[in-house]
Amino acid sequence: MTDALRVVDVAEEHLDSAWQVRQRSFGPGGDKAEWRKTALEFAQDGRYLGVVDGDELVAAARIWPFEQWWGGRRIPMAGVAGVVVAPEYRGRGVASLLMRGVLQRSVEKGYPLSALYPATTVLYRHLGYEFGGGRYRFTFPAADLRMLGGRGVAVRKAGKADAQLFIELASKLHETQRSNGPLIWPLRQIESWLEDDDNFAYVAEDGFVVYNWSDGDLSIDELVAGSEETARALWATVGSGASIAKSVLVHTAPTDPVHLLAEHEAEAESRVQRWMLRLTDAPAAIAQRGYAAGAVLDLPVHLEDADLPANAGDWRLSVADGTGSLVAAEPSDDAVRLGARGLAALYAGTPVAALRGAGLLSGGSAAADAALDTAFGGSTAYMLDYF
């Protein structure tokens, strides 16, 4: 790596070069004009970073302004996407340089968390990311869903004006279920989906569904239901296409009630995409997360974080009444010791025994392990969306 390589904010004059690097990284395809319009929005908000060699852009990455649910509370999260490096610059530390800039910008923008879908785990683990959860896709017979009933529930067609209602309905569900992992997209993005003629959207008093056609089958983007009857009604609405579509594909939680409602289990060939998580501001991430009811802990923690040194050092981790805190403290011989990867995995609910087995956590005691498992445990972390 030469001294000429440096991280910059991608500006309008860089976009042609960014498109070329993207084409060489992901292959041809896509609408350049539409891509440029979206890319410019990221750039104007300081959420599009690149690496230049002299004046030439050779790598780039975007930051989505998400919120993510953890323990039933929504936390700002930097969704890292579109990470590209020109082929001739790969293996030279350019991606690491770029991602360190992304991490720092995420902190500056006030995102305590960052998440991504990795093309390679090696790079991102080196930078403190670890597996946080999965994106689960299941396939059900459309005829099964058609028979679920719910005829007493009023369901109407939804449109752009319902975007904020969709956010409110999903938020109520995830808060009640103390969900881990689902995203809240920017309002404008949800509005654009509801305006898309290729999407079919329906809403009830306490739920909604968005779905579309996919290679002769039906594919559900999201289904939210606050009651059994609404769940039956919305699933049956999609299943009403069974005379044409044999199957319904859906991204949903592995514990979604549909697995208990449908007469037949989902097809065996289910798909899981793993995503990775990182804490960019550890005290803020701990303070904003929700915790298991009744969980109580107060223990010393020592964190190592070479790329975000503000997270490193000795802390006191406390959890009580569903809230947590991470406060600077004096060193302790009894401290639980974690690096950035171990902290991310713990935050996402990975059992402490697994972290110890992988060498990502040490120190502490058996009592501390049990308390950590209770505090950070909960439902399986999942996302519905790829970004």
NORDAQUI-V898561 format. One record per residue. N is the residue number from 1. RES is the residue in three letters. OMEGA is omega as a letter, one per 20 degrees, with the letter a starting at -180 (NA if undefined). NEAR is the number of other C-alpha atoms within 12 Angstrom. Layout:
{{N | RES | OMEGA | NEAR} {N | RES | OMEGA | NEAR}}
This chain:
{{1 | MET | a | 18} {2 | THR | r | 14} {3 | ASP | a | 12} {4 | ALA | r | 16} {5 | LEU | r | 25} {6 | ARG | r | 30} {7 | VAL | r | 33} {8 | VAL | r | 32} {9 | ASP | r | 33} {10 | VAL | r | 39} {11 | ALA | a | 27} {12 | GLU | a | 23} {13 | GLU | r | 17} {14 | HIS | a | 28} {15 | LEU | r | 33} {16 | ASP | r | 23} {17 | SER | r | 27} {18 | ALA | r | 40} {19 | TRP | a | 39} {20 | GLN | r | 27} {21 | VAL | r | 32} {22 | ARG | a | 33} {23 | GLN | r | 23} {24 | ARG | a | 20} {25 | SER | a | 24} {26 | PHE | a | 19} {27 | GLY | a | 13} {28 | PRO | r | 13} {29 | GLY | r | 15} {30 | GLY | r | 13} {31 | ASP | a | 12} {32 | LYS | a | 19} {33 | ALA | r | 14} {34 | GLU | r | 13} {35 | TRP | a | 21} {36 | ARG | r | 25} {37 | LYS | r | 16} {38 | THR | a | 23} {39 | ALA | a | 35} {40 | LEU | r | 28} {41 | GLU | r | 23} {42 | PHE | a | 29} {43 | ALA | a | 28} {44 | GLN | r | 18} {45 | ASP | r | 20} {46 | GLY | a | 28} {47 | ARG | r | 38} {48 | TYR | a | 42} {49 | LEU | r | 47} {50 | GLY | r | 46} {51 | VAL | r | 43} {52 | VAL | r | 33} {53 | ASP | a | 22} {54 | GLY | r | 14} {55 | ASP | a | 17} {56 | GLU | r | 26} {57 | LEU | a | 37} {58 | VAL | r | 43} {59 | ALA | a | 48} {60 | ALA | r | 47} {61 | ALA | r | 46} {62 | ARG | r | 41} {63 | ILE | r | 42} {64 | TRP | a | 40} {65 | PRO | a | 36} {66 | PHE | q | 34} {67 | GLU | a | 34} {68 | GLN | a | 45} {69 | TRP | r | 40} {70 | TRP | a | 48} {71 | GLY | r | 38} {72 | GLY | r | 34} {73 | ARG | a | 33} {74 | ARG | a | 33} {75 | ILE | r | 33} {76 | PRO | a | 36} {77 | MET | r | 41} {78 | ALA | r | 41} {79 | GLY | a | 42} {80 | VAL | a | 42} {81 | ALA | r | 30} {82 | GLY | r | 36} {83 | VAL | a | 38} {84 | VAL | r | 38} {85 | VAL | r | 37} {86 | ALA | a | 30} {87 | PRO | a | 20} {88 | GLU | r | 17} {89 | TYR | r | 26} {90 | ARG | a | 20} {91 | GLY | a | 14} {92 | ARG | r | 18} {93 | GLY | a | 23} {94 | VAL | a | 35} {95 | ALA | r | 38} {96 | SER | r | 34} {97 | LEU | r | 37} {98 | LEU | a | 39} {99 | MET | r | 42} {100 | ARG | r | 33} {101 | GLY | r | 34} {102 | VAL | r | 47} {103 | LEU | a | 43} {104 | GLN | r | 31} {105 | ARG | r | 37} {106 | SER | r | 36} {107 | VAL | a | 32} {108 | GLU | a | 18} {109 | LYS | r | 24} {110 | GLY | r | 24} {111 | TYR | r | 36} {112 | PRO | a | 38} {113 | LEU | r | 52} {114 | SER | r | 49} {115 | ALA | a | 50} {116 | LEU | r | 44} {117 | TYR | a | 31} {118 | PRO | r | 28} {119 | ALA | r | 21} {120 | THR | a | 19} {121 | THR | a | 20} {122 | VAL | a | 17} {123 | LEU | a | 25} {124 | TYR | r | 34} {125 | ARG | r | 30} {126 | HIS | a | 23} {127 | LEU | r | 36} {128 | GLY | r | 40} {129 | TYR | r | 41} {130 | GLU | a | 40} {131 | PHE | r | 38} {132 | GLY | a | 41} {133 | GLY | a | 37} {134 | GLY | r | 34} {135 | ARG | a | 33} {136 | TYR | r | 33} {137 | ARG | r | 32} {138 | PHE | r | 31} {139 | THR | a | 32} {140 | PHE | r | 38} {141 | PRO | a | 35} {142 | ALA | a | 35} {143 | ALA | r | 29} {144 | ASP | a | 33} {145 | LEU | r | 39} {146 | ARG | a | 31} {147 | MET | a | 25} {148 | LEU | r | 30} {149 | GLY | a | 25} {150 | GLY | a | 24} {151 | ARG | a | 20} {152 | GLY | a | 17} {153 | VAL | r | 26} {154 | ALA | r | 21} {155 | VAL | r | 28} {156 | ARG | r | 19} {157 | LYS | a | 21} {158 | ALA | r | 30} {159 | GLY | a | 26} {160 | LYS | a | 25} {161 | ALA | a | 20} {162 | ASP | a | 30} {163 | ALA | a | 29} {164 | GLN | r | 22} {165 | LEU | r | 26} {166 | PHE | r | 37} {167 | ILE | a | 32} {168 | GLU | r | 21} {169 | LEU | r | 28} {170 | ALA | a | 35} {171 | SER | r | 31} {172 | LYS | r | 24} {173 | LEU | a | 27} {174 | HIS | r | 33} {175 | GLU | a | 26} {176 | THR | a | 20} {177 | GLN | a | 30} {178 | ARG | a | 31} {179 | SER | r | 37} {180 | ASN | r | 41} {181 | GLY | a | 49} {182 | PRO | a | 46} {183 | LEU | r | 39} {184 | ILE | r | 36} {185 | TRP | r | 33} {186 | PRO | a | 22} {187 | LEU | a | 23} {188 | ARG | r | 20} {189 | GLN | r | 20} {190 | ILE | r | 28} {191 | GLU | a | 23} {192 | SER | r | 19} {193 | TRP | a | 28} {194 | LEU | r | 32} {195 | GLU | a | 21} {196 | ASP | a | 18} {197 | ASP | r | 16} {198 | ASP | r | 17} {199 | ASN | r | 28} {200 | PHE | a | 31} {201 | ALA | r | 38} {202 | TYR | a | 38} {203 | VAL | r | 39} {204 | ALA | a | 34} {205 | GLU | a | 28} {206 | ASP | r | 30} {207 | GLY | r | 39} {208 | PHE | r | 44} {209 | VAL | r | 43} {210 | VAL | a | 38} {211 | TYR | a | 34} {212 | ASN | r | 28} {213 | TRP | r | 24} {214 | SER | r | 19} {215 | ASP | r | 13} {216 | GLY | r | 17} {217 | ASP | r | 26} {218 | LEU | a | 37} {219 | SER | a | 36} {220 | ILE | r | 36} {221 | ASP | a | 34} {222 | GLU | r | 41} {223 | LEU | a | 40} {224 | VAL | r | 44} {225 | ALA | a | 36} {226 | GLY | r | 29} {227 | SER | r | 24} {228 | GLU | a | 24} {229 | GLU | r | 27} {230 | THR | r | 32} {231 | ALA | r | 40} {232 | ARG | a | 39} {233 | ALA | a | 39} {234 | LEU | r | 45} {235 | TRP | r | 51} {236 | ALA | r | 35} {237 | THR | r | 40} {238 | VAL | a | 47} {239 | GLY | r | 35} {240 | SER | r | 26} {241 | GLY | a | 28} {242 | ALA | r | 24} {243 | SER | r | 17} {244 | ILE | a | 19} {245 | ALA | r | 27} {246 | LYS | a | 26} {247 | SER | r | 31} {248 | VAL | r | 39} {249 | LEU | a | 36} {250 | VAL | r | 43} {251 | HIS | a | 37} {252 | THR | r | 36} {253 | ALA | r | 32} {254 | PRO | r | 27} {255 | THR | a | 20} {256 | ASP | a | 30} {257 | PRO | a | 24} {258 | VAL | r | 36} {259 | HIS | r | 24} {260 | LEU | a | 18} {261 | LEU | a | 26} {262 | ALA | a | 28} {263 | GLU | r | 18} {264 | HIS | r | 19} {265 | GLU | r | 20} {266 | ALA | r | 30} {267 | GLU | a | 19} {268 | ALA | a | 11} {269 | GLU | r | 13} {270 | SER | a | 20} {271 | ARG | r | 19} {272 | VAL | r | 22} {273 | GLN | a | 24} {274 | ARG | r | 28} {275 | TRP | a | 39} {276 | MET | a | 42} {277 | LEU | r | 48} {278 | ARG | r | 47} {279 | LEU | r | 50} {280 | THR | r | 44} {281 | ASP | a | 37} {282 | ALA | a | 43} {283 | PRO | a | 31} {284 | ALA | a | 25} {285 | ALA | r | 40} {286 | ILE | a | 37} {287 | ALA | a | 29} {288 | GLN | a | 32} {289 | ARG | r | 40} {290 | GLY | a | 39} {291 | TYR | a | 41} {292 | ALA | r | 32} {293 | ALA | r | 20} {294 | GLY | r | 17} {295 | ALA | r | 25} {296 | VAL | r | 26} {297 | LEU | r | 30} {298 | ASP | a | 27} {299 | LEU | r | 35} {300 | PRO | a | 31} {301 | VAL | r | 41} {302 | HIS | a | 35} {303 | LEU | r | 39} {304 | GLU | r | 27} {305 | ASP | a | 29} {306 | ALA | a | 19} {307 | ASP | r | 30} {308 | LEU | a | 30} {309 | PRO | r | 22} {310 | ALA | r | 22} {311 | ASN | a | 33} {312 | ALA | r | 29} {313 | GLY | a | 30} {314 | ASP | a | 31} {315 | TRP | r | 31} {316 | ARG | r | 29} {317 | LEU | a | 34} {318 | SER | r | 30} {319 | VAL | r | 31} {320 | ALA | r | 23} {321 | ASP | r | 16} {322 | GLY | r | 27} {323 | THR | a | 29} {324 | GLY | r | 33} {325 | SER | r | 30} {326 | LEU | a | 31} {327 | VAL | r | 26} {328 | ALA | a | 23} {329 | ALA | r | 21} {330 | GLU | r | 16} {331 | PRO | r | 19} {332 | SER | r | 19} {333 | ASP | a | 16} {334 | ASP | a | 22} {335 | ALA | r | 27} {336 | VAL | a | 38} {337 | ARG | a | 38} {338 | LEU | r | 35} {339 | GLY | a | 37} {340 | ALA | r | 41} {341 | ARG | r | 38} {342 | GLY | r | 41} {343 | LEU | r | 46} {344 | ALA | a | 42} {345 | ALA | r | 39} {346 | LEU | a | 41} {347 | TYR | a | 47} {348 | ALA | r | 47} {349 | GLY | r | 38} {350 | THR | a | 35} {351 | PRO | a | 30} {352 | VAL | r | 38} {353 | ALA | r | 23} {354 | ALA | r | 18} {355 | LEU | r | 31} {356 | ARG | a | 24} {357 | GLY | r | 13} {358 | ALA | a | 17} {359 | GLY | a | 16} {360 | LEU | r | 29} {361 | LEU | r | 34} {362 | SER | a | 28} {363 | GLY | r | 25} {364 | GLY | a | 25} {365 | SER | r | 22} {366 | ALA | r | 16} {367 | ALA | r | 18} {368 | ALA | r | 29} {369 | ASP | a | 30} {370 | ALA | a | 20} {371 | ALA | r | 29} {372 | LEU | r | 41} {373 | ASP | r | 29} {374 | THR | a | 28} {375 | ALA | a | 38} {376 | PHE | r | 43} {377 | GLY | a | 31} {378 | GLY | a | 30} {379 | SER | r | 28} {380 | THR | r | 31} {381 | ALA | a | 40} {382 | TYR | r | 39} {383 | MET | r | 41} {384 | LEU | a | 35} {385 | ASP | r | 29} {386 | TYR | r | 27} {387 | PHE | NA | 24}}
